[in-house]
Amino acid sequence: MQADFIIIGSGSAGAALAYRLSESGRYSVLVLEAGGSDIGPFIQMPAALSYPMNMARYDWGFKTRPEPHLGGRRLATPRGKVIGGSSSINGMVFVRGHAQDYNHWAACGATGWDYAGVLPYFKRMEHWYGGRSKWRGDRGPLHVTRGPMRNPLHKAFIAAGQQMGQPYTGDYNGAQQEGFGPMEMTIWKGRRWSTANAYLKPALKRQNCGLIRCFARKVVIEEGRAVGVEIARGGKLEVVRANREVIISASSINTPKILMLSGIGPAAHLGEHGIGVVANRPGVGQNLQDHLELYIQQASLQPITLYKHWNLFSKAVIGAKWLFAKRGLGTSNQFESTAFLRSPGADYPDIQYHFIPIAVRYDGKVAAEGHGFQAHVGPMRSESRGAVTLASSDPDMPPEIRFNYMSKAQDWQDFRHCIRLTREIFTQDAFKPFAGREIQPGAALQSDDELDEFIRQHAESAFHPCGTARMGAADDMNAVVDPGCRVIGVERLRVADSSIFPRITNGNLNAPSIMVGEKAADLVLSEI
């Protein structure tokens, strides 16, 4: 019940931390995880990705408060409650982000987190199969692969982009993000290659690394110093002691909750819930960001989409091929082509596309009967900001989440541009043999007002929450952690997960979150 390092959370950053901090054998590490095993086809089969994020067994089940600019809708906010955290329930898409994202972090006070400062960790973490490149790594624990793109619609999507005059990019994680090209994914030998598989399970084979399945209630702080974590398991409260440091890697939703329950956060808000203030950090829970997206759907003139497999018999065959041979459609997340484009006036890409050859929602619900395909599209750098706050001082109560989506006029302009840009893609010659009627939004919706109403009713989270324990200069009152990931005002306590992002990165957040764990481990070890 004690170790040199206590890590709360076994997800993208936490698993990487456990692997690196235990690597030398000098230090003992205990990982605290509320969720259970990741064994089973719903998690390990890539094509089954829509299931685990909608299963109470694997997901915390968070929902937003009614979003005022989206018609009062409450949006799902899945976070992994399982070994591997959200890397075990996500879409397996691998995007580092743009170099300018990290240069912006550094400009916001996160010294050492510019692109030159993070690139070595992106390279260290990955095993890439695209050939030798000065931008990519080929010896890391995280396998990064590409889908086979056997469906002709993927090639049509990429060709349509070039017909519009957009560039082609052979590696959006390398020298050039901008353009249309193949998507990368964390899949290896037909299995989801989560951080549980890549980092945590190898670390747990070491004698100095262990895992406790429990619910982390709060950090125990004595005389301004983190000394352990109060946990609940088996109906009892216990304290796990940290000889050196406590590191919170519990997600951008649970991390600020744990900080506030520990007395670290906005003093007035803590006071409302009767929590004594250890460190008045107004930024805890603030600066909440996410990516919203729309599904632009077209009917297919040819019966070549994945819809032909949307029946029990085909699903059984796909599942059997995967289970017994790790072959077939079950081995891909089906997001095999992508694009990163610039809005007018943007100095680097600010729009992302995921293309998939079926018209289906992320939760697995078919939006239209029949063959179709779709592009997920959304702006990457919205200025809208929300917050995670406490609903109660009871750790068992979920926090209150409000993203405040679409609260800026620019958000609406950006989304209308995304819709019209996608329509232009689907009218290119490459799609002539395939594109039928527009399923969603529907060709009748053309005016700004009509598109705005569609956005209000249909915009969905891309499940990329971040920013709620922002990193910045130690003298920045709105920063929660300094560039060393140390919680400002409390000794021996760090945060390392997507909470610390000053601003959301350009693309999916799994890769940047793993990078944070990798870099944070070096920062910790450099101070011993």
C-alpha positions in Angstrom: 0.0 0.0 0.0 2.9 2.3 -0.6 5.3 3.1 -3.5 7.7 5.8 -4.6 5.2 7.0 -7.2 1.4 6.7 -7.1 -0.3 7.2 -10.4 -4.1 7.8 -10.5 -5.4 6.4 -13.8 -4.1 3.8 -16.2 -5.1 5.6 -19.4 -3.1 7.2 -22.2 -0.7 9.2 -20.0 -0.9 7.1 -16.8 0.2 3.9 -18.5 3.1 5.6 -20.3 4.2 7.1 -16.9 4.0 3.7 -15.2 6.2 2.1 -18.0 8.9 4.8 -17.9 9.0 5.4 -14.1 9.4 1.7 -13.5 11.8 1.1 -16.4 15.1 1.4 -14.6 14.0 -0.9 -11.7 15.1 1.7 -9.1 11.6 3.1 -8.2 8.4 1.4 -7.2 5.2 2.4 -8.9 1.5 1.8 -8.1 -1.2 2.6 -10.6 -4.7 3.2 -9.2 -7.6 2.3 -11.6 -11.3 2.3 -11.0 -12.1 0.1 -14.0 -11.8 -3.5 -14.7 -10.2 -5.8 -17.4 -9.9 -4.9 -21.0 -10.1 -8.5 -22.1 -12.8 -9.2 -24.6 -13.8 -8.6 -28.2 -15.7 -5.4 -27.7 -12.5 -3.6 -26.8 -9.9 -5.6 -28.6 -11.6 -5.9 -32.0 -11.0 -2.5 -33.8 -14.3 -2.6 -35.8 -16.3 -3.0 -32.6 -15.3 0.6 -31.5 -18.8 1.8 -31.1 -19.6 -0.6 -28.4 -17.2 0.0 -25.4 -17.8 3.7 -25.3 -21.5 3.0 -24.8 -21.2 0.3 -22.2 -21.4 1.2 -18.5 -18.9 -1.6 -17.8 -16.1 0.4 -19.6 -17.3 4.0 -19.5 -17.8 6.5 -16.7 -21.1 7.5 -18.3 -20.7 11.3 -18.0 -23.1 13.7 -19.7 -22.9 17.4 -20.1 -25.3 19.8 -18.5 -27.9 21.1 -21.0 -25.8 23.0 -23.6 -27.4 26.4 -24.0 -26.3 27.0 -27.6 -27.3 23.5 -28.8 -31.0 23.6 -28.0 -30.4 22.4 -24.4 -29.2 19.0 -25.5 -27.1 16.9 -23.0 -24.2 15.4 -24.9 -22.4 12.2 -23.9 -18.9 12.6 -22.7 -17.4 9.1 -22.7 -14.3 8.5 -20.6 -12.7 5.1 -20.1 -13.3 3.3 -16.9 -11.2 0.3 -17.7 -7.5 -0.8 -17.9 -6.0 1.6 -20.5 -8.5 4.3 -19.8 -9.9 6.1 -22.8 -7.3 4.5 -25.1 -9.3 1.3 -24.6 -12.6 2.8 -25.8 -11.6 5.4 -28.4 -11.6 5.3 -32.2 -7.9 4.3 -32.3 -7.1 7.3 -34.6 -3.5 8.5 -34.3 -2.8 12.2 -34.8 0.0 14.1 -33.2 -1.3 17.5 -33.9 0.4 20.4 -35.8 3.8 21.7 -34.8 2.2 25.2 -34.3 -0.1 23.7 -31.6 2.9 23.1 -29.4 4.7 26.4 -30.3 1.5 28.0 -29.1 1.7 26.0 -25.8 5.2 27.4 -25.2 4.0 30.9 -26.0 1.3 30.5 -23.3 4.0 29.8 -20.7 4.5 26.1 -21.2 8.3 26.5 -21.6 9.9 23.4 -23.1 6.7 22.2 -24.7 7.2 23.7 -28.2 7.4 21.3 -31.1 11.2 20.9 -30.8 10.6 20.0 -27.1 7.8 17.4 -27.7 9.0 15.8 -31.0 11.6 13.5 -29.3 8.8 12.0 -27.2 6.5 11.4 -30.2 9.3 9.6 -31.8 10.2 7.6 -28.7 6.7 6.4 -28.1 5.9 5.0 -31.6 6.8 2.1 -33.8 5.8 3.4 -37.2 5.8 1.2 -40.3 6.0 3.8 -43.0 9.7 3.7 -43.7 12.6 5.7 -42.4 11.8 9.3 -41.6 13.5 11.9 -39.4 10.0 12.8 -38.1 9.0 9.3 -37.0 10.0 6.7 -34.5 10.4 3.0 -35.3 11.3 1.4 -31.9 8.7 2.5 -29.5 6.0 0.4 -27.7 3.1 2.0 -29.5 2.5 0.4 -32.9 1.1 2.9 -35.5 -0.3 1.4 -38.7 -2.6 2.2 -41.6 -5.7 0.5 -42.9 -5.7 -1.4 -46.2 -8.0 1.2 -48.0 -9.6 -1.7 -50.0 -12.9 0.2 -50.3 -12.8 2.4 -53.4 -14.5 5.2 -51.6 -11.4 6.0 -49.5 -9.4 6.5 -52.7 -12.3 8.6 -54.1 -12.2 10.8 -51.1 -8.4 11.5 -51.4 -8.7 12.0 -55.2 -11.6 14.4 -54.7 -9.4 16.6 -52.5 -6.7 16.8 -55.1 -9.3 17.7 -57.8 -10.3 20.6 -55.6 -6.8 21.8 -55.6 -5.9 20.6 -52.1 -2.5 19.0 -51.5 -1.9 15.3 -50.9 -0.1 14.3 -47.7 1.6 10.9 -47.4 2.2 11.4 -43.7 0.2 14.0 -41.8 2.2 13.1 -38.6 5.4 14.0 -40.4 6.6 16.9 -42.4 3.2 18.1 -43.7 -0.1 17.8 -41.9 -2.1 19.7 -44.5 -3.9 17.8 -47.2 -5.8 14.6 -48.0 -4.2 11.2 -47.3 -4.3 7.9 -45.4 -5.3 7.8 -41.8 -3.1 6.3 -39.1 -4.4 4.1 -36.3 -3.2 2.4 -33.1 -3.9 -1.2 -34.3 -1.4 -4.0 -34.3 -1.8 -7.5 -35.7 -5.5 -6.9 -35.9 -6.0 -5.8 -32.3 -6.6 -2.4 -30.6 -3.1 -1.3 -29.5 -4.2 0.7 -26.4 -1.8 2.0 -23.8 -2.8 -1.0 -21.7 -1.3 -3.3 -24.4 1.6 -1.1 -25.3 2.7 0.2 -21.9 0.8 -1.0 -18.9 0.9 -4.8 -19.3 4.6 -4.9 -20.0 5.2 -2.6 -17.0 3.2 -4.8 -14.7 5.5 -7.7 -15.5 8.2 -5.9 -13.5 8.4 -6.5 -9.8 8.5 -2.8 -9.0 5.2 -1.9 -10.8 1.7 -2.8 -9.4 -1.9 -2.1 -10.0 -4.7 -1.5 -7.5 -8.3 -1.6 -8.6 -10.0 1.0 -6.5 -11.8 4.4 -6.6 -9.4 7.3 -6.0 -11.4 9.8 -3.8 -8.8 12.5 -3.2 -5.1 13.3 -2.7 -4.0 13.3 0.9 -2.0 16.5 1.6 -0.1 17.2 4.7 1.6 20.5 5.4 1.3 21.5 1.7 2.8 18.2 0.5 1.0 15.3 -1.3 1.7 12.1 0.8 -0.8 9.7 -0.7 -4.2 9.0 -2.1 -7.4 8.1 -0.2 -9.1 5.2 -2.0 -12.2 3.2 -1.7 -12.3 -0.6 -2.4 -14.3 -3.4 -1.0 -16.5 -1.0 0.9 -13.6 0.4 2.9 -11.5 3.6 2.9 -7.8 3.2 2.8 -4.7 5.4 2.1 -2.0 4.5 -0.4 1.2 6.3 0.6 3.6 7.9 -1.9 7.2 8.0 -0.8 8.1 10.5 -3.6 5.2 11.8 -5.6 1.5 11.5 -6.5 0.7 12.0 -10.2 -2.9 12.5 -11.4 -3.6 11.1 -14.8 -7.4 10.6 -14.4 -8.7 12.5 -17.5 -9.7 16.1 -18.1 -13.0 15.3 -16.4 -11.9 13.3 -13.3 -8.6 15.1 -12.8 -10.1 18.5 -11.9 -12.7 16.8 -9.8 -10.0 15.0 -7.7 -8.0 18.2 -7.4 -11.0 20.1 -6.1 -12.0 17.4 -3.7 -8.3 17.6 -2.4 -8.7 21.3 -1.7 -7.0 22.6 -4.9 -9.1 24.9 -7.0 -11.2 28.1 -7.0 -11.4 29.0 -3.3 -15.0 30.3 -3.6 -16.2 27.2 -5.3 -14.5 24.9 -2.8 -16.1 27.0 0.0 -19.5 26.4 -1.4 -19.0 22.7 -0.9 -17.4 22.9 2.5 -13.9 21.9 1.3 -10.9 23.4 3.0 -8.6 25.3 0.6 -5.1 23.9 0.3 -4.2 25.9 -2.8 -6.4 28.6 -4.4 -6.0 27.8 -8.1 -8.9 29.5 -10.0 -8.0 27.6 -13.2 -8.9 24.2 -11.9 -11.8 22.9 -14.0 -11.8 26.0 -16.2 -10.6 26.2 -19.8 -12.6 23.1 -20.9 -12.3 22.5 -24.6 -13.4 19.9 -27.1 -13.9 19.3 -30.8 -17.4 19.2 -32.2 -18.2 17.6 -35.5 -21.0 16.9 -37.9 -21.6 13.8 -40.0 -22.2 14.9 -43.7 -23.8 11.8 -45.3 -24.3 10.8 -48.9 -26.3 8.0 -50.4 -24.1 5.6 -52.5 -25.1 4.8 -56.0 -23.2 1.5 -55.8 -23.7 -1.3 -53.1 -20.1 -1.2 -52.0 -20.4 0.4 -48.6 -20.1 -1.3 -45.2 -23.9 -1.3 -45.0 -23.9 -4.7 -46.7 -22.4 -6.0 -43.5 -25.0 -4.3 -41.3 -26.8 -7.5 -40.4 -26.4 -10.3 -37.8 -25.0 -12.9 -40.2 -22.3 -10.6 -41.7 -21.4 -9.4 -38.2 -21.0 -13.0 -37.0 -18.8 -13.8 -40.0 -16.6 -10.7 -39.4 -16.4 -11.5 -35.7 -15.4 -15.1 -36.3 -12.7 -14.2 -38.8 -11.3 -11.7 -36.3 -11.6 -14.1 -33.3 -9.9 -17.0 -34.9 -7.5 -15.5 -37.5 -7.3 -11.7 -36.7 -8.2 -11.1 -40.3 -10.9 -9.3 -42.3 -13.0 -6.1 -41.7 -12.8 -6.6 -37.9 -9.1 -5.6 -37.9 -9.7 -1.9 -38.9 -11.5 1.0 -37.3 -12.7 1.8 -40.9 -11.4 5.4 -40.6 -8.8 4.8 -43.3 -8.6 8.2 -45.0 -8.5 11.8 -43.7 -7.9 15.4 -44.5 -6.6 18.5 -42.6 -7.5 21.7 -44.4 -7.2 25.4 -43.8 -10.1 27.9 -43.5 -9.7 31.1 -45.4 -7.1 33.2 -43.5 -5.9 30.4 -41.3 -2.1 30.0 -41.2 -2.2 26.3 -40.6 -4.9 23.6 -40.8 -8.0 24.2 -38.6 -10.4 21.6 -40.1 -10.2 17.9 -39.8 -12.0 15.1 -41.7 -12.6 11.4 -40.8 -14.0 9.6 -43.8 -15.9 6.3 -43.5 -17.7 4.2 -46.1 -21.0 3.8 -44.3 -23.6 6.3 -43.1 -23.6 5.6 -39.3 -23.3 7.5 -36.0 -20.4 7.1 -33.6 -22.7 5.3 -31.2 -23.3 2.6 -33.9 -26.8 3.8 -34.9 -27.5 3.8 -38.6 -28.8 7.2 -39.6 -30.3 6.0 -42.9 -31.4 2.7 -44.3 -29.3 1.7 -47.3 -25.9 2.3 -48.7 -24.2 5.5 -47.9 -20.9 7.1 -46.8 -20.0 10.1 -44.7 -17.3 12.6 -43.6 -17.0 13.6 -40.0 -15.9 17.2 -40.1 -15.4 20.0 -37.6 -13.2 23.0 -36.8 -10.2 22.4 -34.6 -9.7 25.6 -32.7 -12.9 27.0 -31.4 -12.6 29.8 -28.9 -15.6 28.5 -26.8 -14.6 27.5 -23.3 -16.5 25.5 -20.7 -15.9 24.2 -17.2 -15.9 21.1 -15.0 -17.2 21.9 -11.5 -18.2 20.0 -8.4 -21.8 18.9 -8.0 -21.1 17.9 -4.4 -18.3 17.2 -2.0 -19.2 13.6 -2.2 -16.6 11.8 -4.3 -19.2 9.3 -5.5 -21.1 12.1 -7.3 -20.1 12.8 -10.9 -18.9 16.4 -11.6 -20.9 18.9 -13.6 -19.7 19.4 -17.1 -20.6 22.2 -19.4 -18.6 22.8 -22.6 -20.5 25.9 -23.6 -20.3 24.7 -27.2 -20.9 27.1 -30.0 -20.9 30.2 -27.7 -18.9 32.3 -30.2 -20.3 33.7 -33.4 -17.2 32.4 -35.2 -18.1 28.8 -34.3 -21.3 29.1 -36.5 -19.4 30.6 -39.4 -16.7 27.9 -39.2 -19.3 25.1 -39.2 -21.2 26.5 -42.1 -18.0 26.6 -44.0 -17.3 23.0 -43.1 -20.7 21.9 -44.5 -20.2 23.8 -47.7 -16.7 22.6 -48.1 -17.7 19.0 -47.7 -20.5 19.4 -50.2 -17.9 20.6 -52.7 -15.7 17.5 -52.0 -18.6 15.2 -52.7 -19.4 16.9 -56.1 -15.9 16.2 -57.5 -15.5 13.9 -60.4 -13.9 11.2 -58.2 -17.3 10.8 -56.5 -19.4 10.9 -59.7 -19.7 7.1 -59.8 -20.7 6.9 -56.2 -22.4 10.0 -54.8 -26.2 9.9 -54.8 -28.5 12.2 -52.9 -27.4 14.0 -49.8 -28.8 12.2 -46.8 -27.7 14.7 -44.2 -28.1 17.7 -43.9 -30.1 17.3 -47.1 -29.8 19.4 -50.3 -32.8 21.5 -49.3 -30.9 23.1 -46.5 -28.9 26.0 -48.0 -29.3 29.2 -46.1 -27.2 30.2 -43.1 -30.3 30.0 -40.9 -31.2 26.5 -42.1 -27.6 25.2 -41.7 -27.4 26.8 -38.2 -30.5 24.9 -37.1 -29.0 21.7 -38.5 -25.8 22.3 -36.5 -27.8 23.1 -33.4 -29.7 19.8 -33.6 -26.9 17.5 -34.9 -23.5 18.6 -33.9 -21.8 15.9 -31.8 -18.7 15.8 -29.6 -15.7 14.1 -31.1 -14.8 13.1 -27.5 -11.7 15.2 -27.2 -12.1 17.0 -23.9 -9.0 18.8 -22.5 -7.6 21.9 -20.8 -9.0 21.7 -17.3 -5.7 21.9 -15.4 -3.9 24.2 -17.8 -0.1 24.3 -17.9 1.6 27.7 -17.7 4.1 29.9 -16.0 4.3 29.4 -12.2 3.3 33.0 -11.6 0.2 32.7 -13.9 -2.8 32.6 -11.5 -5.0 30.8 -14.0 -2.4 28.1 -14.6 -2.8 24.9 -12.5 0.6 23.2 -13.3 3.9 24.7 -14.2 6.0 23.4 -17.2 7.3 20.6 -15.0 3.7 19.3 -14.6 3.9 20.3 -10.9 0.7 21.5 -9.3 1.4 25.1 -8.4 1.2 25.6 -4.6 1.5 21.9 -3.6 4.7 19.9 -3.3 5.1 16.4 -4.7 2.0 16.5 -6.7 1.8 16.5 -10.5 -0.8 16.3 -13.3 0.0 14.5 -16.5 -2.9 14.0 -19.0 -5.0 16.0 -21.4 -6.0 18.3 -18.6 -2.8 20.3 -18.9 -3.2 21.2 -22.5 -3.2 25.1 -22.7 -5.1 24.8 -26.0 -6.6 21.8 -27.8 -4.4 20.3 -30.5 -5.2 19.9 -34.2 -6.7 16.4 -34.3 -7.5 13.5 -32.0 -6.0 13.7 -28.5 -4.8 10.2 -27.8 -1.3 10.7 -29.3 -0.7 14.1 -27.5 -1.9 12.6 -24.2 0.5 9.7 -24.5 3.3 12.2 -25.3 2.4 14.1 -22.1 3.0 10.9 -20.1 6.3 10.2 -21.8 7.6 13.7 -21.3 6.3 14.0 -17.8 8.1 10.8 -16.8 11.4 12.4 -17.9 10.6 15.6 -16.0 10.0 13.5 -12.9 13.2 11.4 -13.2 15.3 14.5 -14.0 14.5 15.9 -10.6 15.5 12.8 -8.6 
